[in-house]
Amino acid sequence: MLSRKEIVSILLLLTALICILNAALFGNIMPLSTSYEQLAEQTINAGTAYICILYALSTWVYHSNYSEPRRQIRYVVGSHML
C-alpha cells in the first residue's frame, strides 16, 4: 500500500506530464515569432513541470534526509521567482 507522500508524488508526476504535453501542444499551434504569449505559456508550463518533478522525486531520492530537499526546493523556487 502506498503512503500519502507517495500518492502525492505520483500525482505531481502526472501533473508534470500534463504540463509537458501542454507545452508541446502550444509549440505546434503556431510559430513562436507570431505569439510571445505562447512562448510565455510554454515557459510557465516547463517551469511548473520542473518544480513538480523535483517535489515528486524528493520523496524517493531523499527519503532519509528531509532538510536537504526542502533547502534545494527553496533554492529552485526562489530562482524561478527571479
PyMOL Python script that loads the backbone (N, CA, C, O; Angstrom):
from pymol import cmd

cmd.read_pdbstr("""\
ATOM      1  N   MET A   1       0.837  -1.175   0.000  1.00  0.00           N
ATOM      2  CA  MET A   1       0.000   0.000   0.000  1.00  0.00           C
ATOM      3  C   MET A   1       0.885   1.242   0.000  1.00  0.00           C
ATOM      4  O   MET A   1       1.913   1.286   0.676  1.00  0.00           O
ATOM      5  N   LEU A   2       0.479   2.235  -0.756  1.00  0.00           N
ATOM      6  CA  LEU A   2       1.251   3.460  -0.868  1.00  0.00           C
ATOM      7  C   LEU A   2       0.932   4.407   0.274  1.00  0.00           C
ATOM      8  O   LEU A   2      -0.203   4.488   0.743  1.00  0.00           O
ATOM      9  N   SER A   3       1.954   5.115   0.707  1.00  0.00           N
ATOM     10  CA  SER A   3       1.741   6.119   1.747  1.00  0.00           C
ATOM     11  C   SER A   3       1.164   7.390   1.119  1.00  0.00           C
ATOM     12  O   SER A   3       1.083   7.516  -0.103  1.00  0.00           O
ATOM     13  N   ARG A   4       0.776   8.304   1.963  1.00  0.00           N
ATOM     14  CA  ARG A   4       0.216   9.566   1.486  1.00  0.00           C
ATOM     15  C   ARG A   4       1.229  10.359   0.673  1.00  0.00           C
ATOM     16  O   ARG A   4       0.880  10.961  -0.343  1.00  0.00           O
ATOM     17  N   LYS A   5       2.482  10.361   1.116  1.00  0.00           N
ATOM     18  CA  LYS A   5       3.522  11.093   0.396  1.00  0.00           C
ATOM     19  C   LYS A   5       3.753  10.512  -0.985  1.00  0.00           C
ATOM     20  O   LYS A   5       3.988  11.250  -1.942  1.00  0.00           O
ATOM     21  N   GLU A   6       3.688   9.184  -1.093  1.00  0.00           N
ATOM     22  CA  GLU A   6       3.904   8.556  -2.395  1.00  0.00           C
ATOM     23  C   GLU A   6       2.743   8.835  -3.341  1.00  0.00           C
ATOM     24  O   GLU A   6       2.959   9.012  -4.540  1.00  0.00           O
ATOM     25  N   ILE A   7       1.531   8.878  -2.832  1.00  0.00           N
ATOM     26  CA  ILE A   7       0.368   9.199  -3.665  1.00  0.00           C
ATOM     27  C   ILE A   7       0.475  10.635  -4.181  1.00  0.00           C
ATOM     28  O   ILE A   7       0.205  10.901  -5.352  1.00  0.00           O
ATOM     29  N   VAL A   8       0.865  11.546  -3.310  1.00  0.00           N
ATOM     30  CA  VAL A   8       1.043  12.936  -3.727  1.00  0.00           C
ATOM     31  C   VAL A   8       2.163  13.038  -4.758  1.00  0.00           C
ATOM     32  O   VAL A   8       2.063  13.815  -5.708  1.00  0.00           O
ATOM     33  N   SER A   9       3.218  12.265  -4.579  1.00  0.00           N
ATOM     34  CA  SER A   9       4.321  12.286  -5.536  1.00  0.00           C
ATOM     35  C   SER A   9       3.887  11.776  -6.901  1.00  0.00           C
ATOM     36  O   SER A   9       4.284  12.334  -7.924  1.00  0.00           O
ATOM     37  N   ILE A  10       3.089  10.741  -6.929  1.00  0.00           N
ATOM     38  CA  ILE A  10       2.586  10.223  -8.202  1.00  0.00           C
ATOM     39  C   ILE A  10       1.684  11.252  -8.877  1.00  0.00           C
ATOM     40  O   ILE A  10       1.742  11.425 -10.094  1.00  0.00           O
ATOM     41  N   LEU A  11       0.848  11.936  -8.090  1.00  0.00           N
ATOM     42  CA  LEU A  11       0.001  12.993  -8.650  1.00  0.00           C
ATOM     43  C   LEU A  11       0.836  14.150  -9.200  1.00  0.00           C
ATOM     44  O   LEU A  11       0.488  14.739 -10.223  1.00  0.00           O
ATOM     45  N   LEU A  12       1.932  14.471  -8.522  1.00  0.00           N
ATOM     46  CA  LEU A  12       2.812  15.529  -9.017  1.00  0.00           C
ATOM     47  C   LEU A  12       3.492  15.114 -10.316  1.00  0.00           C
ATOM     48  O   LEU A  12       3.667  15.940 -11.211  1.00  0.00           O
ATOM     49  N   LEU A  13       3.876  13.847 -10.430  1.00  0.00           N
ATOM     50  CA  LEU A  13       4.463  13.372 -11.678  1.00  0.00           C
ATOM     51  C   LEU A  13       3.450  13.427 -12.818  1.00  0.00           C
ATOM     52  O   LEU A  13       3.805  13.770 -13.946  1.00  0.00           O
ATOM     53  N   LEU A  14       2.198  13.093 -12.535  1.00  0.00           N
ATOM     54  CA  LEU A  14       1.159  13.201 -13.557  1.00  0.00           C
ATOM     55  C   LEU A  14       0.922  14.658 -13.957  1.00  0.00           C
ATOM     56  O   LEU A  14       0.700  14.952 -15.132  1.00  0.00           O
ATOM     57  N   THR A  15       0.970  15.561 -12.990  1.00  0.00           N
ATOM     58  CA  THR A  15       0.833  16.986 -13.287  1.00  0.00           C
ATOM     59  C   THR A  15       1.981  17.468 -14.163  1.00  0.00           C
ATOM     60  O   THR A  15       1.774  18.251 -15.089  1.00  0.00           O
ATOM     61  N   ALA A  16       3.191  17.001 -13.869  1.00  0.00           N
ATOM     62  CA  ALA A  16       4.345  17.370 -14.689  1.00  0.00           C
ATOM     63  C   ALA A  16       4.181  16.855 -16.111  1.00  0.00           C
ATOM     64  O   ALA A  16       4.519  17.556 -17.065  1.00  0.00           O
ATOM     65  N   LEU A  17       3.671  15.647 -16.265  1.00  0.00           N
ATOM     66  CA  LEU A  17       3.448  15.091 -17.593  1.00  0.00           C
ATOM     67  C   LEU A  17       2.419  15.915 -18.361  1.00  0.00           C
ATOM     68  O   LEU A  17       2.598  16.178 -19.550  1.00  0.00           O
ATOM     69  N   ILE A  18       1.350  16.320 -17.694  1.00  0.00           N
ATOM     70  CA  ILE A  18       0.330  17.148 -18.338  1.00  0.00           C
ATOM     71  C   ILE A  18       0.920  18.493 -18.753  1.00  0.00           C
ATOM     72  O   ILE A  18       0.613  18.993 -19.835  1.00  0.00           O
ATOM     73  N   CYS A  19       1.761  19.085 -17.908  1.00  0.00           N
ATOM     74  CA  CYS A  19       2.382  20.370 -18.242  1.00  0.00           C
ATOM     75  C   CYS A  19       3.311  20.243 -19.448  1.00  0.00           C
ATOM     76  O   CYS A  19       3.337  21.122 -20.309  1.00  0.00           O
ATOM     77  N   ILE A  20       4.068  19.157 -19.509  1.00  0.00           N
ATOM     78  CA  ILE A  20       4.977  18.964 -20.646  1.00  0.00           C
ATOM     79  C   ILE A  20       4.177  18.758 -21.932  1.00  0.00           C
ATOM     80  O   ILE A  20       4.526  19.309 -22.976  1.00  0.00           O
ATOM     81  N   LEU A  21       3.106  17.967 -21.859  1.00  0.00           N
ATOM     82  CA  LEU A  21       2.264  17.774 -23.038  1.00  0.00           C
ATOM     83  C   LEU A  21       1.580  19.073 -23.459  1.00  0.00           C
ATOM     84  O   LEU A  21       1.417  19.334 -24.651  1.00  0.00           O
ATOM     85  N   ASN A  22       1.183  19.881 -22.489  1.00  0.00           N
ATOM     86  CA  ASN A  22       0.568  21.170 -22.781  1.00  0.00           C
ATOM     87  C   ASN A  22       1.558  22.095 -23.484  1.00  0.00           C
ATOM     88  O   ASN A  22       1.200  22.772 -24.448  1.00  0.00           O
ATOM     89  N   ALA A  23       2.798  22.126 -23.006  1.00  0.00           N
ATOM     90  CA  ALA A  23       3.814  22.960 -23.651  1.00  0.00           C
ATOM     91  C   ALA A  23       4.103  22.461 -25.062  1.00  0.00           C
ATOM     92  O   ALA A  23       4.314  23.267 -25.968  1.00  0.00           O
ATOM     93  N   ALA A  24       4.115  21.154 -25.261  1.00  0.00           N
ATOM     94  CA  ALA A  24       4.344  20.611 -26.606  1.00  0.00           C
ATOM     95  C   ALA A  24       3.185  20.947 -27.528  1.00  0.00           C
ATOM     96  O   ALA A  24       3.391  21.232 -28.708  1.00  0.00           O
ATOM     97  N   LEU A  25       1.974  20.916 -27.004  1.00  0.00           N
ATOM     98  CA  LEU A  25       0.808  21.265 -27.814  1.00  0.00           C
ATOM     99  C   LEU A  25       0.853  22.728 -28.233  1.00  0.00           C
ATOM    100  O   LEU A  25       0.572  23.048 -29.388  1.00  0.00           O
ATOM    101  N   PHE A  26       1.204  23.621 -27.311  1.00  0.00           N
ATOM    102  CA  PHE A  26       1.312  25.037 -27.657  1.00  0.00           C
ATOM    103  C   PHE A  26       2.421  25.272 -28.675  1.00  0.00           C
ATOM    104  O   PHE A  26       2.334  26.200 -29.479  1.00  0.00           O
ATOM    105  N   GLY A  27       3.455  24.449 -28.653  1.00  0.00           N
ATOM    106  CA  GLY A  27       4.551  24.602 -29.599  1.00  0.00           C
ATOM    107  C   GLY A  27       4.173  24.239 -31.017  1.00  0.00           C
ATOM    108  O   GLY A  27       4.821  24.693 -31.959  1.00  0.00           O
ATOM    109  N   ASN A  28       3.144  23.433 -31.194  1.00  0.00           N
ATOM    110  CA  ASN A  28       2.752  23.003 -32.533  1.00  0.00           C
ATOM    111  C   ASN A  28       1.608  23.809 -33.129  1.00  0.00           C
ATOM    112  O   ASN A  28       1.211  23.546 -34.265  1.00  0.00           O
ATOM    113  N   ILE A  29       1.067  24.774 -32.408  1.00  0.00           N
ATOM    114  CA  ILE A  29      -0.075  25.535 -32.919  1.00  0.00           C
ATOM    115  C   ILE A  29       0.380  26.575 -33.947  1.00  0.00           C
ATOM    116  O   ILE A  29      -0.160  26.635 -35.051  1.00  0.00           O
ATOM    117  N   MET A  30       1.372  27.390 -33.585  1.00  0.00           N
ATOM    118  CA  MET A  30       1.855  28.428 -34.491  1.00  0.00           C
ATOM    119  C   MET A  30       3.317  28.705 -34.181  1.00  0.00           C
ATOM    120  O   MET A  30       3.791  28.364 -33.097  1.00  0.00           O
ATOM    121  N   PRO A  31       4.036  29.314 -35.108  1.00  0.00           N
ATOM    122  CA  PRO A  31       5.447  29.609 -34.840  1.00  0.00           C
ATOM    123  C   PRO A  31       5.617  30.593 -33.678  1.00  0.00           C
ATOM    124  O   PRO A  31       4.754  31.435 -33.433  1.00  0.00           O
ATOM    125  N   LEU A  32       6.731  30.474 -32.977  1.00  0.00           N
ATOM    126  CA  LEU A  32       6.968  31.316 -31.800  1.00  0.00           C
ATOM    127  C   LEU A  32       7.078  32.793 -32.149  1.00  0.00           C
ATOM    128  O   LEU A  32       6.765  33.645 -31.317  1.00  0.00           O
ATOM    129  N   SER A  33       7.513  33.110 -33.351  1.00  0.00           N
ATOM    130  CA  SER A  33       7.697  34.521 -33.693  1.00  0.00           C
ATOM    131  C   SER A  33       6.379  35.278 -33.795  1.00  0.00           C
ATOM    132  O   SER A  33       6.377  36.508 -33.746  1.00  0.00           O
ATOM    133  N   THR A  34       5.268  34.578 -33.937  1.00  0.00           N
ATOM    134  CA  THR A  34       3.987  35.279 -34.067  1.00  0.00           C
ATOM    135  C   THR A  34       3.314  35.542 -32.731  1.00  0.00           C
ATOM    136  O   THR A  34       2.452  36.417 -32.645  1.00  0.00           O
ATOM    137  N   SER A  35       3.682  34.810 -31.689  1.00  0.00           N
ATOM    138  CA  SER A  35       2.987  34.970 -30.421  1.00  0.00           C
ATOM    139  C   SER A  35       3.949  34.817 -29.246  1.00  0.00           C
ATOM    140  O   SER A  35       4.411  33.716 -28.944  1.00  0.00           O
ATOM    141  N   TYR A  36       4.238  35.923 -28.600  1.00  0.00           N
ATOM    142  CA  TYR A  36       5.092  35.857 -27.417  1.00  0.00           C
ATOM    143  C   TYR A  36       4.316  35.379 -26.192  1.00  0.00           C
ATOM    144  O   TYR A  36       4.912  34.894 -25.229  1.00  0.00           O
ATOM    145  N   GLU A  37       2.991  35.514 -26.224  1.00  0.00           N
ATOM    146  CA  GLU A  37       2.176  34.960 -25.147  1.00  0.00           C
ATOM    147  C   GLU A  37       2.282  33.438 -25.135  1.00  0.00           C
ATOM    148  O   GLU A  37       2.276  32.808 -24.078  1.00  0.00           O
ATOM    149  N   GLN A  38       2.378  32.862 -26.334  1.00  0.00           N
ATOM    150  CA  GLN A  38       2.555  31.410 -26.435  1.00  0.00           C
ATOM    151  C   GLN A  38       3.891  30.992 -25.840  1.00  0.00           C
ATOM    152  O   GLN A  38       3.971  29.980 -25.143  1.00  0.00           O
ATOM    153  N   LEU A  39       4.930  31.755 -26.104  1.00  0.00           N
ATOM    154  CA  LEU A  39       6.239  31.463 -25.536  1.00  0.00           C
ATOM    155  C   LEU A  39       6.203  31.558 -24.012  1.00  0.00           C
ATOM    156  O   LEU A  39       6.809  30.743 -23.317  1.00  0.00           O
ATOM    157  N   ALA A  40       5.489  32.557 -23.498  1.00  0.00           N
ATOM    158  CA  ALA A  40       5.348  32.691 -22.046  1.00  0.00           C
ATOM    159  C   ALA A  40       4.600  31.499 -21.462  1.00  0.00           C
ATOM    160  O   ALA A  40       4.962  30.996 -20.399  1.00  0.00           O
ATOM    161  N   GLU A  41       3.555  31.046 -22.155  1.00  0.00           N
ATOM    162  CA  GLU A  41       2.792  29.888 -21.690  1.00  0.00           C
ATOM    163  C   GLU A  41       3.653  28.628 -21.672  1.00  0.00           C
ATOM    164  O   GLU A  41       3.571  27.833 -20.736  1.00  0.00           O
ATOM    165  N   GLN A  42       4.472  28.444 -22.697  1.00  0.00           N
ATOM    166  CA  GLN A  42       5.359  27.286 -22.740  1.00  0.00           C
ATOM    167  C   GLN A  42       6.395  27.347 -21.623  1.00  0.00           C
ATOM    168  O   GLN A  42       6.710  26.330 -21.006  1.00  0.00           O
ATOM    169  N   THR A  43       6.919  28.528 -21.368  1.00  0.00           N
ATOM    170  CA  THR A  43       7.921  28.692 -20.305  1.00  0.00           C
ATOM    171  C   THR A  43       7.316  28.397 -18.940  1.00  0.00           C
ATOM    172  O   THR A  43       7.944  27.744 -18.107  1.00  0.00           O
ATOM    173  N   ILE A  44       6.108  28.873 -18.710  1.00  0.00           N
ATOM    174  CA  ILE A  44       5.433  28.615 -17.437  1.00  0.00           C
ATOM    175  C   ILE A  44       5.154  27.132 -17.272  1.00  0.00           C
ATOM    176  O   ILE A  44       5.344  26.584 -16.186  1.00  0.00           O
ATOM    177  N   ASN A  45       4.706  26.475 -18.336  1.00  0.00           N
ATOM    178  CA  ASN A  45       4.438  25.034 -18.258  1.00  0.00           C
ATOM    179  C   ASN A  45       5.709  24.239 -18.001  1.00  0.00           C
ATOM    180  O   ASN A  45       5.697  23.292 -17.215  1.00  0.00           O
ATOM    181  N   ALA A  46       6.803  24.611 -18.652  1.00  0.00           N
ATOM    182  CA  ALA A  46       8.059  23.903 -18.436  1.00  0.00           C
ATOM    183  C   ALA A  46       8.572  24.118 -17.010  1.00  0.00           C
ATOM    184  O   ALA A  46       9.068  23.181 -16.384  1.00  0.00           O
ATOM    185  N   GLY A  47       8.458  25.333 -16.499  1.00  0.00           N
ATOM    186  CA  GLY A  47       8.878  25.605 -15.121  1.00  0.00           C
ATOM    187  C   GLY A  47       8.036  24.862 -14.103  1.00  0.00           C
ATOM    188  O   GLY A  47       8.561  24.334 -13.122  1.00  0.00           O
ATOM    189  N   THR A  48       6.728  24.819 -14.332  1.00  0.00           N
ATOM    190  CA  THR A  48       5.841  24.079 -13.435  1.00  0.00           C
ATOM    191  C   THR A  48       6.168  22.593 -13.448  1.00  0.00           C
ATOM    192  O   THR A  48       6.189  21.949 -12.400  1.00  0.00           O
ATOM    193  N   ALA A  49       6.424  22.050 -14.633  1.00  0.00           N
ATOM    194  CA  ALA A  49       6.781  20.633 -14.740  1.00  0.00           C
ATOM    195  C   ALA A  49       8.090  20.351 -13.999  1.00  0.00           C
ATOM    196  O   ALA A  49       8.216  19.329 -13.325  1.00  0.00           O
ATOM    197  N   TYR A  50       9.054  21.249 -14.123  1.00  0.00           N
ATOM    198  CA  TYR A  50      10.348  21.071 -13.455  1.00  0.00           C
ATOM    199  C   TYR A  50      10.181  21.056 -11.932  1.00  0.00           C
ATOM    200  O   TYR A  50      10.753  20.203 -11.254  1.00  0.00           O
ATOM    201  N   ILE A  51       9.412  21.980 -11.406  1.00  0.00           N
ATOM    202  CA  ILE A  51       9.204  22.039  -9.957  1.00  0.00           C
ATOM    203  C   ILE A  51       8.420  20.818  -9.469  1.00  0.00           C
ATOM    204  O   ILE A  51       8.738  20.258  -8.420  1.00  0.00           O
ATOM    205  N   CYS A  52       7.398  20.403 -10.223  1.00  0.00           N
ATOM    206  CA  CYS A  52       6.622  19.216  -9.834  1.00  0.00           C
ATOM    207  C   CYS A  52       7.494  17.965  -9.815  1.00  0.00           C
ATOM    208  O   CYS A  52       7.365  17.128  -8.922  1.00  0.00           O
ATOM    209  N   ILE A  53       8.375  17.839 -10.795  1.00  0.00           N
ATOM    210  CA  ILE A  53       9.265  16.675 -10.829  1.00  0.00           C
ATOM    211  C   ILE A  53      10.218  16.697  -9.636  1.00  0.00           C
ATOM    212  O   ILE A  53      10.468  15.657  -9.027  1.00  0.00           O
ATOM    213  N   LEU A  54      10.750  17.868  -9.299  1.00  0.00           N
ATOM    214  CA  LEU A  54      11.658  17.950  -8.136  1.00  0.00           C
ATOM    215  C   LEU A  54      10.940  17.571  -6.844  1.00  0.00           C
ATOM    216  O   LEU A  54      11.470  16.806  -6.038  1.00  0.00           O
ATOM    217  N   TYR A  55       9.736  18.104  -6.648  1.00  0.00           N
ATOM    218  CA  TYR A  55       8.973  17.758  -5.449  1.00  0.00           C
ATOM    219  C   TYR A  55       8.637  16.274  -5.418  1.00  0.00           C
ATOM    220  O   TYR A  55       8.740  15.639  -4.369  1.00  0.00           O
ATOM    221  N   ALA A  56       8.236  15.716  -6.554  1.00  0.00           N
ATOM    222  CA  ALA A  56       7.823  14.311  -6.601  1.00  0.00           C
ATOM    223  C   ALA A  56       9.001  13.377  -6.340  1.00  0.00           C
ATOM    224  O   ALA A  56       8.869  12.412  -5.587  1.00  0.00           O
ATOM    225  N   LEU A  57      10.132  13.650  -6.946  1.00  0.00           N
ATOM    226  CA  LEU A  57      11.274  12.748  -6.783  1.00  0.00           C
ATOM    227  C   LEU A  57      11.953  12.893  -5.422  1.00  0.00           C
ATOM    228  O   LEU A  57      12.673  11.994  -4.988  1.00  0.00           O
ATOM    229  N   SER A  58      11.729  14.012  -4.754  1.00  0.00           N
ATOM    230  CA  SER A  58      12.351  14.175  -3.438  1.00  0.00           C
ATOM    231  C   SER A  58      11.815  13.166  -2.431  1.00  0.00           C
ATOM    232  O   SER A  58      12.489  12.864  -1.446  1.00  0.00           O
ATOM    233  N   THR A  59      10.615  12.640  -2.661  1.00  0.00           N
ATOM    234  CA  THR A  59      10.061  11.635  -1.760  1.00  0.00           C
ATOM    235  C   THR A  59      10.886  10.361  -1.777  1.00  0.00           C
ATOM    236  O   THR A  59      11.134   9.761  -0.731  1.00  0.00           O
ATOM    237  N   TRP A  60      11.313   9.945  -2.969  1.00  0.00           N
ATOM    238  CA  TRP A  60      12.052   8.688  -3.073  1.00  0.00           C
ATOM    239  C   TRP A  60      13.561   8.879  -3.007  1.00  0.00           C
ATOM    240  O   TRP A  60      14.260   8.028  -2.457  1.00  0.00           O
ATOM    241  N   VAL A  61      14.077   9.972  -3.554  1.00  0.00           N
ATOM    242  CA  VAL A  61      15.527  10.151  -3.614  1.00  0.00           C
ATOM    243  C   VAL A  61      16.095  10.541  -2.250  1.00  0.00           C
ATOM    244  O   VAL A  61      17.151  10.050  -1.851  1.00  0.00           O
ATOM    245  N   TYR A  62      15.411  11.406  -1.551  1.00  0.00           N
ATOM    246  CA  TYR A  62      15.925  11.929  -0.282  1.00  0.00           C
ATOM    247  C   TYR A  62      15.082  11.472   0.895  1.00  0.00           C
ATOM    248  O   TYR A  62      14.835  12.268   1.802  1.00  0.00           O
ATOM    249  N   HIS A  63      14.639  10.251   0.919  1.00  0.00           N
ATOM    250  CA  HIS A  63      13.704   9.811   1.959  1.00  0.00           C
ATOM    251  C   HIS A  63      14.288   9.834   3.361  1.00  0.00           C
ATOM    252  O   HIS A  63      13.531   9.891   4.329  1.00  0.00           O
ATOM    253  N   SER A  64      15.600   9.793   3.504  1.00  0.00           N
ATOM    254  CA  SER A  64      16.158   9.744   4.856  1.00  0.00           C
ATOM    255  C   SER A  64      16.599  11.109   5.371  1.00  0.00           C
ATOM    256  O   SER A  64      16.828  11.258   6.571  1.00  0.00           O
ATOM    257  N   ASN A  65      16.721  12.089   4.520  1.00  0.00           N
ATOM    258  CA  ASN A  65      17.187  13.402   4.944  1.00  0.00           C
ATOM    259  C   ASN A  65      16.200  14.454   4.435  1.00  0.00           C
ATOM    260  O   ASN A  65      16.223  14.813   3.258  1.00  0.00           O
ATOM    261  N   TYR A  66      15.346  14.939   5.313  1.00  0.00           N
ATOM    262  CA  TYR A  66      14.280  15.834   4.869  1.00  0.00           C
ATOM    263  C   TYR A  66      14.706  17.291   4.768  1.00  0.00           C
ATOM    264  O   TYR A  66      14.074  18.053   4.037  1.00  0.00           O
ATOM    265  N   SER A  67      15.743  17.702   5.468  1.00  0.00           N
ATOM    266  CA  SER A  67      16.124  19.110   5.405  1.00  0.00           C
ATOM    267  C   SER A  67      16.799  19.453   4.077  1.00  0.00           C
ATOM    268  O   SER A  67      16.674  20.577   3.592  1.00  0.00           O
ATOM    269  N   GLU A  68      17.501  18.506   3.496  1.00  0.00           N
ATOM    270  CA  GLU A  68      18.199  18.790   2.240  1.00  0.00           C
ATOM    271  C   GLU A  68      17.246  19.051   1.076  1.00  0.00           C
ATOM    272  O   GLU A  68      17.441  20.038   0.367  1.00  0.00           O
ATOM    273  N   PRO A  69      16.225  18.221   0.836  1.00  0.00           N
ATOM    274  CA  PRO A  69      15.337  18.544  -0.286  1.00  0.00           C
ATOM    275  C   PRO A  69      14.541  19.824  -0.085  1.00  0.00           C
ATOM    276  O   PRO A  69      14.258  20.536  -1.048  1.00  0.00           O
ATOM    277  N   ARG A  70      14.177  20.123   1.160  1.00  0.00           N
ATOM    278  CA  ARG A  70      13.452  21.376   1.402  1.00  0.00           C
ATOM    279  C   ARG A  70      14.324  22.567   1.036  1.00  0.00           C
ATOM    280  O   ARG A  70      13.848  23.524   0.425  1.00  0.00           O
ATOM    281  N   ARG A  71      15.609  22.511   1.410  1.00  0.00           N
ATOM    282  CA  ARG A  71      16.522  23.604   1.085  1.00  0.00           C
ATOM    283  C   ARG A  71      16.704  23.716  -0.432  1.00  0.00           C
ATOM    284  O   ARG A  71      16.694  24.819  -0.978  1.00  0.00           O
ATOM    285  N   GLN A  72      16.869  22.586  -1.108  1.00  0.00           N
ATOM    286  CA  GLN A  72      17.051  22.619  -2.554  1.00  0.00           C
ATOM    287  C   GLN A  72      15.801  23.132  -3.257  1.00  0.00           C
ATOM    288  O   GLN A  72      15.896  23.886  -4.226  1.00  0.00           O
ATOM    289  N   ILE A  73      14.637  22.728  -2.776  1.00  0.00           N
ATOM    290  CA  ILE A  73      13.394  23.204  -3.375  1.00  0.00           C
ATOM    291  C   ILE A  73      13.244  24.700  -3.153  1.00  0.00           C
ATOM    292  O   ILE A  73      12.760  25.405  -4.039  1.00  0.00           O
ATOM    293  N   ARG A  74      13.646  25.198  -1.997  1.00  0.00           N
ATOM    294  CA  ARG A  74      13.592  26.648  -1.762  1.00  0.00           C
ATOM    295  C   ARG A  74      14.483  27.380  -2.751  1.00  0.00           C
ATOM    296  O   ARG A  74      14.095  28.422  -3.279  1.00  0.00           O
ATOM    297  N   TYR A  75      15.683  26.844  -3.012  1.00  0.00           N
ATOM    298  CA  TYR A  75      16.572  27.461  -3.987  1.00  0.00           C
ATOM    299  C   TYR A  75      15.939  27.488  -5.378  1.00  0.00           C
ATOM    300  O   TYR A  75      16.005  28.496  -6.081  1.00  0.00           O
ATOM    301  N   VAL A  76      15.328  26.375  -5.762  1.00  0.00           N
ATOM    302  CA  VAL A  76      14.719  26.280  -7.094  1.00  0.00           C
ATOM    303  C   VAL A  76      13.542  27.244  -7.222  1.00  0.00           C
ATOM    304  O   VAL A  76      13.433  27.969  -8.210  1.00  0.00           O
ATOM    305  N   VAL A  77      12.666  27.250  -6.223  1.00  0.00           N
ATOM    306  CA  VAL A  77      11.510  28.146  -6.272  1.00  0.00           C
ATOM    307  C   VAL A  77      11.967  29.604  -6.251  1.00  0.00           C
ATOM    308  O   VAL A  77      11.413  30.437  -6.968  1.00  0.00           O
ATOM    309  N   GLY A  78      12.961  29.912  -5.446  1.00  0.00           N
ATOM    310  CA  GLY A  78      13.495  31.267  -5.405  1.00  0.00           C
ATOM    311  C   GLY A  78      14.109  31.687  -6.728  1.00  0.00           C
ATOM    312  O   GLY A  78      13.945  32.830  -7.155  1.00  0.00           O
ATOM    313  N   SER A  79      14.816  30.771  -7.381  1.00  0.00           N
ATOM    314  CA  SER A  79      15.425  31.107  -8.670  1.00  0.00           C
ATOM    315  C   SER A  79      14.366  31.267  -9.750  1.00  0.00           C
ATOM    316  O   SER A  79      14.564  32.048 -10.681  1.00  0.00           O
ATOM    317  N   HIS A  80      13.260  30.563  -9.658  1.00  0.00           N
ATOM    318  CA  HIS A  80      12.190  30.719 -10.632  1.00  0.00           C
ATOM    319  C   HIS A  80      11.437  32.023 -10.431  1.00  0.00           C
ATOM    320  O   HIS A  80      10.851  32.545 -11.380  1.00  0.00           O
ATOM    321  N   MET A  81      11.438  32.556  -9.229  1.00  0.00           N
ATOM    322  CA  MET A  81      10.734  33.813  -8.980  1.00  0.00           C
ATOM    323  C   MET A  81      11.537  35.029  -9.387  1.00  0.00           C
ATOM    324  O   MET A  81      10.994  36.130  -9.475  1.00  0.00           O
ATOM    325  N   LEU A  82      12.828  34.843  -9.638  1.00  0.00           N
ATOM    326  CA  LEU A  82      13.652  35.985 -10.067  1.00  0.00           C
ATOM    327  C   LEU A  82      13.358  36.314 -11.460  1.00  0.00           C
ATOM    328  O   LEU A  82      13.944  37.244 -12.012  1.00  0.00           O
TER     329      LEU A  82
END
""", "prot")
cmd.dss("prot")
cmd.show_as("cartoon", "prot")
cmd.util.cbc("prot")
cmd.orient("prot")
